[in-house]
Amino acid sequence: MSTRPTLSPGMAALAVGGALALSGLFSRRYSPDPTHPEIRDWYDSLEKPAYKPPDPVFGAAWPVLSTLLGVGAYRLMRSAPSPERDAALALWAFDIAVMSGWTKVFFGERSLTAAAVDSAVLVAGAAAYVERASRVDGVAAALGVPFAAWSVFGGVMTEDLRERNRDLDGRGTGRRPPGRRTPARSAQAQR
């Protein structure tokens, strides 16, 4: 057992809060909200599956999931130093980076293929975090389960979006080629 001290509560909170704030600021830069009309237009042009939750659900879910994951990381930072703890914390940082990267490649680069790959990496990283954290702190691991589950759902949906919208993969505009309509637009056009 190591005799190195754990991080103080303030330093652990600062480290977690700082990482989550940086991730949020980075991701915000690529959000499909009214302040980013080109991104919003492209996102609105995608054909989406019927099971996609309303956009406000995403806006509400990710901060909660990130916070739960952050509380787990805080607990790990306050745990006795060990190779398992350090590996779990490295996986936590990796997951935060990959989550932010997804926003950049999906919304910023409009690359559905790269976002699908990123999603698969995030699912693997989230599962690895839960497994490694469980060796150190069961509560920290449990707090990562909702993030891992949502990542699986998001990965499935990202792949579905990629399959449905191959013509918009990597395209900078939100306009579909002439003659292609989404089901919602087709129904509107028939009215």
PyMOL commands that set and color helices and strands:
alter all, ss='L'
color gray80, all
select helices_A, chain A and resi 9-28+37-45+55-77+83-108+112-134+138-164+166-168+183-190
alter helices_A, ss='H'
color red, helices_A
deselect
rebuild
show_as cartoon
